[in-house]
Amino acid sequence: MATTLDHTIAQRQHNWLSAIVASQTFWVLIAVILACIFLSFSTDSFATTKNLYNITRNVTFVAIIALGMTLVIITGGIDLSVGSVLCLCSMVLAVTMHAGYSIEVGIAVTIATALGIGLFNGILIAYLGFPPFVVTLGMLSIARSLAMVASNNTVVFQFGPDHDKLLALGGGAWLFGIANPVLYMVVLALLTGFVLRWTKFGRHIYAIGGNEHAATLTGVPVRPLKVAVYMISALSAGVAGIIQTGWLGAVTTNIGAGMELQVIAAAVIGGANLAGGIGTAFGALVGAALIEVIRNSLGLLGINAFWQGAFIGGAIILAVLFDRIRNLRQSE
Amino acid sequence: MALLELTNISKHFGAIQAVNDISLSLEAGEVTGLMGDNGAGKSTLVKMIAGNFRPSHGTMRMEGTDLVLHKPVDARRHGIEIVHQDLALCDNLTAAANVFLGRELRVGMGPFGVLDYASMYKRAGQIFAELKSETRPRDLVKQMSGGQRQAVAIARTMLSQAKIVLMDEPTAAISVRQVAEVLNLIRLLRDQGLAIVLISHRMPDVFAVADRVVVMRRGRKVADKKIAASSPEEVTGLITGAIEQV
């Protein structure tokens, strides 16, 4: 044998550089950086502390849910209910605390609500074989309706004895002037990235998305894992809801409306493949960042806000177009 | 004593009787060719041995003790490995990840262990070398040839000290040269003292490598004899029903 065994084992299809350059996430990241550089020079208001503080904080709510959504998308599923779940969870938190309970009780009840919804979605999808699209579309309607029932469709802006604690949790900046939501996002992203790369759970999620039948045959506990993934997705919406409530200081029954589409867009722009098997935590953040930079820059450049949808939609198609071109070249 | 002894095994799905009252014994160091037309019950029988299905009736005994399998993991624990017809590979994962799918190596404490990439790459590389395959552990399965994919699927069976390897149509969709490789591999496993069950439609392959041939038709076993005492013509007759039973 010309090559030793160790050499064969060490051989890769790509070195680290070509692997990075070949990834969609990398190019979207470049786009984000270029856009930021361009905006710093062309506007006076972009590279100000206040605007950067705003951007980073605005990114977080979509980004945190996109982390959960990425797990769902990796398994080949989809969760359309996250916007409504965010609304319901915010409302449960608001109503509980308004009724005089402490913030700890409020958060516990909220997280239990989120996990309960995820469990319901997951069981229907994994054990009863419902298409994820249908179950979560139903939940999109149900959760928002429940939020209206819980609040009688009013705005809640008084959160009982722990009112100030909740506002500090979401609106404060405890570390180096970085907005709290950003800290939560970074911690959750690191956690998600670690789980995907280094745990059996993460490996099995990729396997389910790659070939669910093969995963079942090789003894991967496919059904419990799918339930877990939908619970995590709902949990991420619940966590984002808690933080957003603290930041906004008020909850209405229309928060998070249409958010599921932004979240899915962030995941897809960041490189997650809706066919399953591909996606990263970092990609979810980068995708969310690109969407927010587009929104922010249109405002700063004085472009009519009605154009926002066109630019974000264009970004989705462009990001996936790069991926398609690469695949076409590979298959030739 | 037989390595694996099936006694009066039946399996029905609702009204459909897929496997009907089959008794079969597997010996160590023997290749058993399992033949039959589509729908004869070959795959169902093999999936019961592999723990994918539970028999409706009948018993399985391994090395003299009763064998009850609830899921594929149970079968593996008893040293029963299967190579599925579609190979059951995840295209989006590396060769090593596929070899270790469902039994990943970890380092660290109990439930907090992290994936042990280094050891998995190393072990997978050693197995591919044993199989004389050019497959590289870090390559994505997506970009592999049919023969390499086969090697990945077979490498799975060599992770643990297997006693029985079930192969479902391993030579169905690969090139002539690769068929020869796979048949050599089967001989290699047999010489290590494993019992091999080879499901195949390809008469030449079965006669080239098997020691014994079992023929199934409509869920029943219609023949079970030494390969030397049979002939392709007889087996064809048994498969089609031209010969009722021997």
Interface residues (C-beta under 8 A of the other chain):
Chain A: L5 D6 T8 I9 Q11 R12 Q13 R197 W198 T199 K200 R203 H204 Y206 A207 G209 G210 N211 H213 A214 A215 L217 T218 G219 V220 G277 I278 Q330
Chain B: N52 K71 P72 V73 R76 I82 H84 D86 L87 A88 L89 C90 D91 N92 L93 A97 L101 G102 R103 E104 R106 G113 V114 L115 Y121 K122 A124 G125 Q126 F128 A129 R136 P137 R138 D139 L140 Q143 R156
